[in-house]
């Protein structure tokens, strides 16, 4: 079976959201947290798990998840 994802399945199993420590799921060019719904970019097949690089998902946090504020990085 061919893995079409950019991130190795074994690596994805051990990665966690740096804000809430929730599990991450790969969706296109993003890793999305199951709990707080933050999206972390994947650049050059490398996940960028920096809070400053995260974007809030339009779906909002999953029920019961707390929302920590993020400040946009310098532009």
C-alpha positions in Angstrom: 0.0 0.0 0.0 1.3 3.4 -0.9 1.3 6.2 1.7 0.2 9.4 -0.1 0.7 11.5 3.0 3.7 13.8 3.4 4.4 12.7 7.0 5.5 9.2 8.0 2.7 7.4 9.9 5.1 6.4 12.7 6.2 10.1 13.2 2.6 11.3 13.0 1.7 8.9 15.9 4.3 10.5 18.2 3.8 14.2 17.3 1.5 16.3 19.5 0.1 19.8 19.4 2.5 22.1 21.2 -0.4 24.1 22.7 -2.8 21.5 24.1 -0.9 18.2 23.4 -3.7 16.8 21.3 -3.3 14.3 18.5 -2.5 15.7 15.0 -4.0 14.5 11.8 -2.7 15.3 8.3 -5.0 17.2 6.0 -3.4 18.3 2.7 -0.5 20.7 3.6 -1.4 20.9 7.3 -1.3 19.0 10.5 -4.6 19.7 12.4 -5.0 19.2 16.1 -8.0 17.0 17.1 -8.6 19.0 20.3 -8.0 22.7 19.7 -8.2 22.6 15.9 -5.1 24.6 15.3 -3.5 24.0 11.9 0.3 23.7 11.5 1.9 23.9 8.1 3.9 21.2 6.4 6.7 22.7 4.4 9.0 20.6 2.3 7.6 17.5 4.0 8.6 18.9 7.4 5.9 19.7 10.0 6.3 23.3 11.4 5.0 22.9 15.0 5.6 26.5 16.0 2.7 28.2 17.8 3.6 31.4 15.9 3.1 29.5 12.6 -0.3 28.0 13.6 -3.6 29.2 12.3 -7.0 28.8 13.9 -9.2 26.4 12.0 -12.6 27.8 10.8 -14.2 24.9 12.5 -13.2 26.2 15.9 -12.0 24.0 18.8 -13.4 20.6 19.5 -15.9 20.5 22.3 -14.3 20.9 25.7 -11.0 22.1 24.4 -9.5 25.3 25.8 -8.4 28.1 23.5 -5.0 29.7 24.2 -4.3 32.9 22.4 -1.8 33.0 19.6 -0.1 36.1 18.4 0.8 36.5 14.8 4.5 36.5 14.0 6.3 39.4 12.4 5.5 39.9 8.8 
